[in-house]
Amino acid sequence: MQDILPDSRAVRHGATAAVLLVAVIAAIVSFVHIEHLAVSHGQIMLAALLLLPVSIDGTVAAASLVMLRAARAGLGTPWLARVMLGLSVIATLAANVAYGAHYGLTGSLLSGWPAVAFIGSAEMAIGMVRRTRQALDPDAQVVDGDALSAPVPTDAQNAALIALRATLAAGNPLSGRQLETRFGLTRNEATRVRGTVTAESNGHLAEDDN
C-alpha cells in the first residue's frame, strides 16, 4: 500500500494540474471570444467586458465545482448542477462557435474547442474521484451511476453499537431515543446503529423510542 500511495498522489496532482491548466486556457480564450462577440452585437462595454463572459463561463466553473465537491463527499450529483452545467456549456459553446463562424467551419471548430476541452477534462476528473472512492471503499453503494460511500461510524456511534449489543444480549435493548440522549446521536445515526445491530442479530429491536 505504501508503494502505491506516492504514485496515486502523483496521478491525482497531475490530473488536477491538467484540469486547471485546461480551465485557465479555456477561460481566457472564451472570455476574449464572448467579449468580442458581445461588443459587435450591441452590448454595453460593462456587459461585454465582464458580466457576460463571467456569467457564462463562471456558471460552467461553479457547476463543475459543485459536482466535484459532491464526488469527493461520496454524494450523488445534484440535478441542478447538471442542468446548469449543460445550459452554460451550450451557451459558451454557441458563443465561441458564433465568434469563429466568420472564418468558416475551421474557425468555428477552433473557437469551440476550448469549451469542449474544459468540460471533458472536468468530467474525467469527477469520474476519477468517484472511482477512487469506490476502490478505497469496497462497501460503497452505487445509485444512478454514482458511487455513494457508506458513512464512516464516529466514536459516539461505535460506543452506541457496543452498548446496544450489550443491552440486546441482556434482553433490554436501548431504544432509539435512549441512543440519541446517551451518546449525542442524531435520529438518523441512532436508526443506523439500530439497523446495524438488528442485521447482526437477525432479530428485531423494540421500536419504543421513549
PyMOL commands that set and color helices and strands:
alter all, ss='L'
color gray80, all
select helices_A, chain A and resi 4-39+45-72+79-136+155-169+176-183+187-201
alter helices_A, ss='H'
color red, helices_A
select strands_A, chain A and resi 141-143+146-148
alter strands_A, ss='S'
color yellow, strands_A
deselect
rebuild
show_as cartoon
